[in-house]
């Protein structure tokens, strides 16, 4: 069921974005009185061979344009008369151009048509981010709250030199506002980034490795979290199989000791084997050390003290999720503030993509870790339908699609735009044969990239 929810969210999100992208080409073509022959969501042919398996699940002709739903669920397209693209080649355009054809229009009009999809994707992304920013405001753990007791250094934190109890007082030499600032893109994708740490009476500079963002992409790896008191939020029960996904556990039966011993939601754990504990990381550390052994858990339930006995699993777990008792701050934004912040967040997706590609080119980040295809994107949506997360990821994808489409690769909008800019500068167009060959090369590049990302997704999912 979770797989269907993931797939459903991915298909809906991409359908919205592809339809709007192609509408950008459609409306600008209509504006300049070009004939649009087809407007399709999904392909009605075997991509990228436009003469193979031609049929549509639905189609209806209105005026000069046939609107339809293709059978091959990959993208979509607008077929503009007189344009060499994945639906037409140079051989079909041997006649003199008609006034309503793409190739008969001035280069600047054709350029606007080619950029129409990218422009609409950018507008869509900005609108989504602005609306989410205005609607949700900002929930955050402040620097002061984070440093009240210090941080817990998890595996990745320890790798770069952080220690439990450290207080992070500056990032890249500057003050910061909230916990999320420690993982901001300008920190993780920047050069020579560092944390300034207070450790007892010492002030230390902890360098962030240039490939650190690659390690953070591993969902199983932990970085840092606040040292905080806690209470039991959930206990693994046999009738709640979905619970175990929160532990990334493959053997649910291993996570039942707490339930069997009588641990309940709302309990406060006060000791492990008579050793007093106040914070979650202390409990976790003591329980992990007792893997495979029986422990005595001191608890406080409704003001009454009790002791529970249970055997820790071989993986060092007893089967509960904590609720961290830490203050989460909130701030609302006026619409003007949300417009500014949301627009900045939207365009940061593009700048982050540029920085990310630089990291790949420099060898700091491997392409296999950085690039995801449909399977990886579907997993980002998750197996539970969350409209807030859905729109956030759809906005992110909208900006990412705009960035990818503007790349100067033949067959993409950016590739077409390069040829049109050449024509505007030189005063003469590239030959139709050159455009056709460039289109074919571009399609091969895109197919290779698609095959790589699909294969990479499968490899990461199963190996």
C-alpha positions in Angstrom: 0.0 0.0 0.0 2.8 2.4 0.9 4.3 1.8 -2.6 1.1 2.8 -4.2 0.9 6.0 -2.1 4.5 6.8 -3.1 3.7 6.2 -6.8 0.5 8.1 -6.6 2.1 11.2 -5.2 4.9 11.1 -7.7 2.5 10.7 -10.7 0.3 13.4 -9.5 3.1 15.8 -8.8 4.9 15.2 -12.1 1.5 15.3 -14.0 0.8 18.8 -12.5 4.3 20.0 -13.4 4.5 18.5 -16.9 1.0 19.9 -17.8 2.0 23.4 -16.6 5.4 23.2 -18.3 3.8 22.2 -21.7 1.1 24.8 -21.1 4.0 27.4 -21.0 5.0 26.3 -24.5 1.3 26.1 -25.6 0.2 29.5 -24.5 3.3 31.4 -25.9 2.9 29.6 -29.2 -0.8 30.6 -29.3 0.2 34.1 -28.4 2.4 34.4 -31.5 -0.3 32.7 -33.6 1.6 29.4 -34.2 -0.4 26.3 -34.8 -0.3 23.8 -31.9 -1.1 20.4 -33.3 -1.0 18.3 -30.1 -1.0 18.9 -26.3 -0.4 15.6 -24.5 0.2 14.5 -20.9 2.4 11.4 -21.2 3.5 10.1 -24.6 1.2 8.4 -27.1 4.2 6.7 -28.8 7.2 4.7 -27.9 9.6 7.3 -26.6 11.8 8.4 -28.4 10.6 6.7 -31.6 7.5 8.8 -32.7 6.3 6.2 -35.2 6.1 3.2 -32.8 3.0 2.2 -30.9 1.0 5.3 -31.6 -2.2 5.4 -29.6 -3.7 7.5 -26.9 -5.8 6.5 -23.8 -7.9 9.6 -24.5 -7.9 12.3 -27.2 -10.2 15.1 -28.3 -9.6 17.7 -31.0 -10.6 21.3 -30.4 -9.9 23.7 -33.2 -6.4 23.0 -34.6 -5.2 21.2 -31.4 -5.6 17.6 -30.4 -5.6 17.2 -26.6 -4.8 13.8 -25.2 -3.6 11.4 -22.5 -0.8 9.1 -23.7 -0.2 5.5 -22.7 3.5 5.9 -21.9 3.7 7.6 -18.4 6.8 9.6 -19.0 6.5 13.4 -19.3 4.4 14.9 -22.0 4.7 17.2 -25.0 3.3 19.9 -27.2 3.7 19.5 -30.9 4.1 22.8 -32.6 3.8 22.9 -36.4 7.1 23.5 -38.1 9.4 22.7 -35.2 12.0 19.9 -35.1 11.6 18.1 -31.8 10.9 14.5 -30.6 7.7 14.4 -32.6 9.0 15.7 -36.0 12.2 15.5 -37.9 13.7 17.6 -40.8 12.3 15.3 -43.5 8.7 16.3 -42.5 9.6 20.0 -42.9 10.9 19.9 -46.5 8.2 22.3 -47.8 8.3 26.1 -47.6 7.1 27.2 -44.1 3.5 28.3 -43.7 2.9 31.6 -41.8 1.5 29.7 -38.8 4.5 27.5 -38.4 7.2 27.8 -35.7 10.0 28.1 -38.2 8.3 31.0 -40.0 8.3 33.2 -36.9 11.1 35.6 -35.8 13.9 34.1 -33.7 12.9 36.1 -30.6 9.4 34.8 -30.7 10.6 31.2 -31.1 13.0 31.8 -28.1 10.1 32.9 -25.9 8.1 29.8 -26.9 11.0 27.6 -26.1 11.5 29.2 -22.7 7.8 29.3 -21.9 7.8 26.0 -20.1 10.8 26.9 -17.9 9.2 30.2 -17.1 5.9 28.6 -16.0 7.8 26.0 -13.9 9.7 28.8 -12.1 6.4 30.7 -11.5 4.8 27.5 -10.2 7.8 26.8 -7.9 7.8 30.3 -6.5 4.0 30.3 -5.9 4.2 27.0 -4.0 7.1 28.1 -1.8 5.5 31.4 -1.1 2.1 29.8 -0.2 3.8 27.2 2.1 5.9 29.8 3.8 2.8 32.0 4.5 0.7 29.1 5.6 3.2 27.2 7.8 5.3 30.0 9.1 8.5 28.7 10.7 8.8 26.0 13.4 12.4 25.8 14.7 14.7 24.8 17.5 16.6 28.0 18.4 20.3 28.2 18.9 19.7 29.0 22.6 17.5 25.9 23.0 20.1 23.7 21.1 22.9 24.9 23.3 21.0 24.7 26.6 22.4 21.3 27.3 24.6 20.9 24.2 24.4 18.5 21.4 24.5 14.7 21.0 27.2 13.8 18.5 26.0 10.9 16.4 28.1 8.9 14.0 28.7 11.6 11.4 29.1 14.3 14.1 31.9 12.2 15.7 33.5 11.7 12.3 34.1 15.4 11.8 35.3 15.9 15.4 32.2 16.9 17.4 31.6 15.4 20.8 28.5 15.0 22.9 28.1 18.0 25.2 29.6 20.5 22.6 27.9 23.8 22.1 27.9 25.1 18.5 28.2 28.9 18.8 29.0 30.0 15.2 28.7 28.7 11.6 31.3 29.8 9.1 32.4 32.4 11.6 28.9 34.0 11.8 26.1 33.8 14.3 23.1 31.6 13.4 19.5 31.5 14.5 18.3 27.9 14.5 19.3 24.2 14.3 18.5 23.9 10.6 21.1 26.6 9.8 23.8 24.0 10.7 22.7 22.0 7.6 22.0 24.9 5.3 23.0 24.5 1.7 25.6 27.3 1.8 27.3 25.4 4.7 27.2 21.9 3.2 27.7 22.9 -0.4 30.1 25.7 0.3 33.9 25.6 0.5 36.0 25.6 3.7 32.9 25.6 5.9 33.3 25.1 9.7 31.5 25.1 13.1 32.9 27.1 16.0 32.4 24.9 19.1 32.5 25.6 22.8 33.8 22.5 24.6 34.2 23.2 28.3 36.7 26.1 28.6 37.9 25.6 25.0 36.8 27.2 21.8 37.4 24.9 18.8 37.1 25.2 15.0 35.6 22.0 13.5 36.1 21.8 9.7 33.3 20.4 7.6 34.7 18.0 4.9 33.9 19.0 1.3 32.2 15.6 0.7 30.2 15.8 3.9 26.9 16.3 2.2 27.3 12.9 0.5 27.5 11.2 3.8 24.5 13.1 5.1 22.4 11.8 2.2 22.6 8.4 3.8 19.3 8.2 5.7 20.7 5.7 8.2 23.5 8.0 9.3 22.9 10.4 12.2 24.6 13.8 12.6 23.6 15.7 15.7 20.6 16.2 17.9 19.9 18.3 21.0 20.6 16.8 24.4 17.1 16.9 25.9 14.8 15.2 28.5 12.1 13.0 27.0 9.2 10.7 27.6 7.9 7.6 25.8 5.9 8.6 22.7 5.2 5.2 21.2 5.8 1.6 22.0 6.1 -1.1 19.4 3.1 -3.4 19.5 2.6 -6.6 17.4 -0.5 -5.1 15.7 1.3 -2.0 14.5 3.6 -3.2 11.7 4.0 0.3 10.3 5.8 1.3 13.6 8.9 -0.6 12.7 9.6 1.5 9.6 10.5 4.3 12.0 13.4 2.2 13.2 14.4 1.1 9.6 14.2 -2.4 11.1 13.9 -5.6 9.0 12.9 -7.8 11.9 9.8 -6.5 13.7 9.9 -9.3 16.2 13.1 -7.9 17.7 11.4 -4.7 18.7 8.8 -6.1 21.1 10.6 -6.3 24.6 9.3 -2.9 25.8 5.7 -3.8 24.9 5.9 -7.2 26.5 7.3 -5.7 29.7 4.5 -3.2 30.0 6.2 0.1 28.9 3.5 2.6 28.0 3.1 5.9 26.2 3.8 8.8 28.5 6.2 6.9 30.8 9.4 8.7 31.9 12.5 6.5 32.1 14.5 7.4 35.1 17.2 4.7 35.3 18.8 1.8 33.5 20.1 -0.9 35.7 19.9 1.6 38.7 22.1 4.1 36.8 20.1 7.4 36.8 19.3 9.0 33.4 17.9 12.4 32.5 18.4 12.5 28.7 17.5 10.2 25.8 21.1 9.8 24.6 22.0 8.4 28.0 19.2 5.8 27.9 20.1 4.9 24.3 23.8 4.5 25.1 23.2 2.3 28.2 20.6 0.1 26.5 22.9 -0.4 23.5 25.7 -1.6 25.8 23.4 -4.3 27.2 22.5 -5.8 23.8 21.3 -9.4 24.4 21.0 -9.0 28.1 18.2 -8.4 30.6 17.9 -4.9 32.0 15.9 -3.2 34.7 14.2 0.0 33.6 13.2 2.5 36.2 10.2 4.5 35.1 7.8 7.2 36.4 4.2 6.7 35.4 1.7 9.3 36.7 4.0 10.3 39.5 4.4 6.7 40.6 7.8 5.0 40.4 8.1 1.5 39.0 10.7 -0.9 37.6 10.3 -3.0 34.4 12.5 -6.0 33.5 13.1 -6.8 29.8 15.7 -8.4 27.5 17.4 -6.1 25.1 17.5 -7.3 21.5 20.7 -8.4 19.8 20.6 -5.1 17.9 20.5 -3.1 21.1 16.9 -2.0 21.1 13.8 -2.4 23.2 11.2 -0.9 20.9 10.0 2.6 21.7 10.1 6.1 20.2 10.9 9.1 22.4 9.2 12.4 22.5 11.9 15.0 23.0 10.8 17.6 25.6 12.4 20.5 23.9 11.0 23.9 23.2 10.1 24.4 19.5 9.7 28.1 18.6 7.3 29.4 15.9 7.1 32.6 13.9 4.4 33.7 11.4 5.1 35.8 8.4 3.1 38.5 6.7 2.4 37.9 3.1 5.1 40.4 2.0 7.6 38.5 4.2 6.5 35.2 2.9 6.8 36.4 -0.7 10.4 37.4 -0.1 11.4 34.4 1.9 9.5 31.9 -0.3 11.0 33.3 -3.5 14.4 33.1 -2.0 13.8 29.4 -1.0 12.5 28.6 -4.5 15.6 30.1 -6.3 17.9 28.5 -3.8 16.9 25.1 -5.3 18.5 26.2 -8.6 21.6 27.6 -6.9 21.9 24.4 -4.9 21.7 22.3 -8.0 24.5 24.4 -9.6 26.6 23.9 -6.5 25.8 20.2 -6.4 26.9 19.7 -10.0 30.2 21.5 -9.2 30.7 19.1 -6.3 30.1 16.2 -8.7 32.5 17.7 -11.3 35.2 18.2 -8.6 34.9 14.7 -7.4 33.8 15.7 -3.9 30.4 14.0 -4.4 29.7 10.9 -6.4 27.0 11.0 -9.1 25.6 7.7 -7.8 24.8 9.4 -4.4 23.7 12.7 -5.7 21.4 11.7 -8.6 18.0 10.1 -8.2 15.4 8.9 -10.7 11.7 8.3 -10.3 12.1 5.6 -7.6 14.3 7.8 -5.4 11.9 10.7 -5.9 8.9 8.6 -5.0 10.7 7.5 -1.8 11.1 11.2 -0.9 7.3 11.6 -1.0 7.0 8.8 1.5 4.4 6.1 2.0 1.9 8.3 3.9 0.0 11.0 2.0 1.0 14.3 3.6 -0.2 17.3 1.6 2.3 19.7 3.1 5.2 17.5 2.2 3.6 16.8 -1.2 3.5 20.5 -2.1 6.9 21.2 -0.7 8.4 18.4 -2.9 6.3 19.4 -5.9 7.6 23.0 -5.6 11.2 21.7 -5.3 10.7 19.5 -8.4 9.2 22.4 -10.3 12.4 24.5 -9.7 14.6 21.5 -10.4 12.8 20.8 -13.7 13.2 24.4 -14.7 17.0 24.1 -14.0 17.3 20.8 -15.9 15.3 22.0 -18.9 17.4 25.1 -19.3 20.7 23.1 -19.5 22.2 23.5 -23.0 21.6 19.9 -24.1 20.0 19.3 -27.5 16.4 18.0 -27.1 16.0 20.1 -24.0 14.6 23.6 -24.0 18.0 25.0 -23.2 19.5 23.2 -26.3 16.8 24.8 -28.5 17.5 28.2 -27.0 21.2 27.9 -27.7 20.5 27.5 -31.5 18.0 30.4 -31.4 20.5 32.6 -29.7 23.1 31.6 -32.4 20.5 32.6 -35.0 19.8 36.0 -33.4 23.6 36.8 -33.1 24.6 35.6 -36.6 21.5 36.5 -38.4 21.1 33.0 -40.0 19.7 29.8 -38.6 21.4 26.5 -38.2 20.5 24.1 -40.9 17.5 21.8 -40.3 19.8 18.8 -40.7 22.1 20.1 -38.0 19.1 20.6 -35.7 17.8 17.1 -36.5 21.2 15.5 -35.7 21.5 17.6 -32.5 18.1 16.5 -31.5 19.1 12.8 -32.0 22.3 13.3 -29.9 20.3 15.0 -27.2 17.8 12.2 -27.1 20.7 9.7 -26.7 22.1 11.8 -23.8 18.7 11.9 -22.1 18.1 8.2 -22.5 21.5 7.4 -21.1 20.8 9.7 -18.1 17.4 8.1 -17.6 18.9 4.6 -17.7 21.6 5.6 -15.3 19.2 7.2 -12.7 16.8 4.2 -13.0 19.6 1.7 -12.5 21.1 3.8 -9.7 17.7 3.9 -7.9 17.3 0.1 -8.1 20.9 -0.4 -6.9 20.4 1.9 -3.9 17.1 0.2 -3.1 18.3 -3.3 -3.1 22.1 -3.3 -2.4 
